[in-house]
Amino acid sequence: MSTGPITFTFPDVTDDVANVYAEDLKEALEDTLTGSDRIERQRSRSDSQDFGATLVLVLGTTAVTAIAEGIRTWLARNSGAAIDVTVGGSKKVTLHGRNLDSQAVQALASAIASARKE
């Protein structure tokens, strides 16, 4: 299984909006994490003064379904927002999400789980 991080970015928005999205999603996902997991904000540019518009999630044992459900809930609260999910490892996979329904949540969870196995 890949130990690479899962990275969340917010396309088509300015850095200030992405910062707000990153903090809000971080708070939403923290409820699903276990003790061996961590989520951190990263700056997309080293010369910026923001707190970080990119989230990096390093999973230990948390179920990817819980993460996908957290993303769905966040997207529902942020109407019109989009998120890019990149799963690290030797072969990076990038998924694009907007307005996920329950079926799409399962597809997102499966895609994350599959990418982490590679």
C-alpha positions as CSV (number, residue, x, y, z in Angstrom):
1,M,0.0,0.0,0.0
2,S,1.2,3.5,-0.8
3,T,2.2,5.6,2.1
4,G,2.1,8.8,-0.1
5,P,0.0,11.6,1.1
6,I,-3.4,12.7,-0.2
7,T,-3.4,16.3,-1.4
8,F,-6.4,18.5,-1.7
9,T,-6.3,21.7,-3.8
10,F,-9.1,24.0,-4.9
11,P,-9.0,24.9,-8.6
12,D,-10.4,28.0,-10.2
13,V,-10.4,30.2,-7.1
14,T,-8.1,32.9,-5.8
15,D,-5.6,32.2,-3.0
16,D,-7.7,33.9,-0.4
17,V,-10.8,31.8,-1.2
18,A,-8.6,28.7,-1.3
19,N,-7.3,29.5,2.1
20,V,-10.8,29.7,3.5
21,Y,-11.7,26.4,1.8
22,A,-8.6,24.7,3.1
23,E,-9.3,25.7,6.7
24,D,-12.9,24.7,6.5
25,L,-12.2,21.3,4.9
26,K,-9.4,20.7,7.4
27,E,-11.9,21.2,10.3
28,A,-14.4,19.0,8.6
29,L,-11.9,16.2,8.0
30,E,-10.3,16.3,11.5
31,D,-13.5,14.7,12.9
32,T,-12.8,11.6,10.8
33,L,-9.1,11.1,11.6
34,T,-7.7,8.7,14.1
35,G,-4.5,9.0,16.2
36,S,-2.1,7.9,13.4
37,D,-3.5,10.3,10.8
38,R,-2.6,13.9,10.3
39,I,-3.7,16.8,8.1
40,E,-1.6,19.8,7.4
41,R,-1.9,23.0,5.4
42,Q,0.8,23.9,3.0
43,R,1.5,27.0,1.1
44,S,1.3,26.7,-2.7
45,R,4.0,29.4,-3.0
46,S,6.8,29.9,-0.6
47,D,6.8,33.7,-1.2
48,S,3.1,34.1,-0.1
49,Q,2.0,35.1,3.4
50,D,-1.0,32.8,3.5
51,F,-1.6,30.0,5.9
52,G,-1.7,27.5,3.1
53,A,-4.3,26.9,0.4
54,T,-3.3,23.2,0.0
55,L,-4.2,20.4,2.5
56,V,-2.0,17.3,2.8
57,L,-3.5,14.3,4.5
58,V,-1.3,11.4,5.7
59,L,-3.5,8.5,6.5
60,G,-2.7,5.7,8.9
61,T,-5.9,3.7,9.5
62,T,-8.8,6.0,8.8
63,A,-11.2,4.5,6.3
64,V,-11.1,6.3,2.9
65,T,-14.9,6.2,2.9
66,A,-15.0,8.5,5.9
67,I,-12.7,10.9,4.1
68,A,-14.8,10.8,0.9
69,E,-17.9,11.4,3.0
70,G,-16.2,14.4,4.7
71,I,-15.4,15.8,1.3
72,R,-19.0,15.3,0.1
73,T,-20.3,17.1,3.2
74,W,-17.8,20.0,2.7
75,L,-18.8,20.3,-1.0
76,A,-22.5,20.4,0.0
77,R,-21.8,23.3,2.4
78,N,-19.7,25.1,-0.2
79,S,-22.1,25.3,-3.2
80,G,-20.2,25.5,-6.5
81,A,-16.8,24.7,-5.0
82,A,-14.6,22.2,-6.7
83,I,-11.8,20.1,-5.2
84,D,-8.9,18.2,-6.7
85,V,-7.7,15.2,-4.8
86,T,-4.2,13.9,-5.6
87,V,-3.1,10.6,-4.2
88,G,0.7,10.3,-4.0
89,G,2.9,7.3,-4.4
90,S,4.8,6.0,-7.4
91,K,1.8,6.7,-9.7
92,K,-0.1,9.9,-8.9
93,V,-3.8,9.9,-9.5
94,T,-5.8,13.2,-9.5
95,L,-9.5,13.2,-9.1
96,H,-11.8,16.2,-9.6
97,G,-14.9,16.6,-7.6
98,R,-17.9,18.9,-7.5
99,N,-21.4,18.3,-6.1
100,L,-20.9,14.7,-5.1
101,D,-23.9,12.5,-4.5
102,S,-23.7,9.3,-2.4
103,Q,-22.8,7.1,-5.4
104,A,-20.0,9.5,-6.3
105,V,-18.7,9.3,-2.7
106,Q,-18.3,5.6,-3.0
107,A,-16.5,6.1,-6.4
108,L,-14.2,8.6,-4.8
109,A,-13.5,6.3,-1.9
110,S,-12.7,3.4,-4.3
111,A,-10.5,5.6,-6.4
112,I,-8.5,6.8,-3.4
113,A,-8.2,3.3,-2.0
114,S,-7.1,1.9,-5.4
115,A,-4.5,4.6,-5.9
116,R,-3.1,4.0,-2.4
117,K,-2.6,0.3,-3.2
118,E,-0.4,1.0,-6.2
